[in-house]
């Protein structure tokens, strides 16, 4: 189960990072 | 029974409710009460403001009257008085909290329901009071098309030009006029310039919306104070139907309810050996002082922890791009494990709003929902006494996390397998990053939201596979940890129940062996505790089954729609509705599911739900004792 939890944790972090990057891009007018 | 003391304490509760209502007043001003550009009317919400002001004054008047009755109260607060205060204060809070909804004239739902794949429509019966609520009517194809388009436009309605443009029919207004001649439609359709109300909408063709009755208002208020989050309001985004200040009051009632339950828990359930075993962790507070002082100290510490967590979440949500109004309302809903949102699509709404970091919002709310479902004693020890080991080593918290993680993994796994999170359910299409990331996010959110009895939604779980929905239904009965704001049966009761069952099974074949009940490495054997757990499970089962049967018997089939195919959902939907209100969750399955609400039910069923929310929240006894005559007679 541990490797699975690690993969999920990485996926969650990636999900949050992508969304944050999109938000920053939108707010700074790049997008 | 020390009535004077009882009156005085109830007076304080009424004053507190009035005091909290004051904080909702400023949100009537457009400078504060805004959500996003589209929904803002930029007008001072006069009706909401006056409704709240009158309710505030009424609460203060009731409070003052009760305190006058309880003047010169003497004596100590015994268990009996404490129980009476808890039960009665919940009733007073519900009644006073319902006032703003009635006085403001909040409108709850459209009076027309469109039945899928059928030439029939359902029209609200404005004449009936208790029984039949929806009348099936057959209409022709063109009329149906016009009514359907008008209904989709919401309470705003459509101008003549918009009606022509959207229906693509030569003269839709004639069709509506013909319909209005029929009895069933007479009260339902509103023609331009016939009624004065509704700002800027006088010139529109509209469908009448049903105003909240006093039963609806009681339901909404009870749902708020019991931190359930079930609603009867279909459109939260139209400020003409529900002003922002009233929405803020609706969410404030969660805040008060959550605070009430953690503080009352200390006073009521923390007493007695069974209560102590359930609380387990040492109560924070100076140990050398007397019981009352320590209890008061703990109550203050819990209040502080609760308010701080609310503030932290609100600030985080605001930083992610939410407006202060939304951030505060959603923080109240999450920490109280309530679930009232300010949008029809609940938290899922923010995925459509540009400028809001929706993914971060959802994950942050997940973390705070988990915290809200944790025993507040442990949270206090974690944050203020810096003792994380107490939290990590706690039996109940470990079981709680184990269930959360285990169920999340299975639900996400099965969901991916059944392609529940794909835009289109095609088993042949390849698994994309968007689908898998949304599966993890929505799956976790929904499991946490249901298990902690919050009831926020980001995904329509009614579209999930049967296994996923079944698991969510079972989770409703689990709930969070004891001493948290979560409802349900609580994890510790399940842990103890399993242990007791194991001992009982062994007792069947080894009748002479006596084994103690162990909990977290300590003996927790106490006949009172064993009996308490078993009685509680039995009571929940009896109440659930009887209420389920009552809904199935007394609720008209037409609530589920006009076709016999839809009536088949009645049995399972009623069960989920009862489970969702008894365990203080909010959304259930089917007709009370993630995208639905409780507006369609008949007043009788709504009253039953109000009752269920109350006994579920106060763990049954605090309410049931109020109905025992001896409780009031004896000293």
Interface residues (C-beta under 8 A of the other chain):
Chain A: X1 X4 X5 X8 X11 X12 X14 X15 X16 X18 X19 X20 X23 X26 X27
Chain B: X320 X321 X354 X355 X356 X357 X358 X359 X360 X363 X405 X409 X436 X437 X440 X441
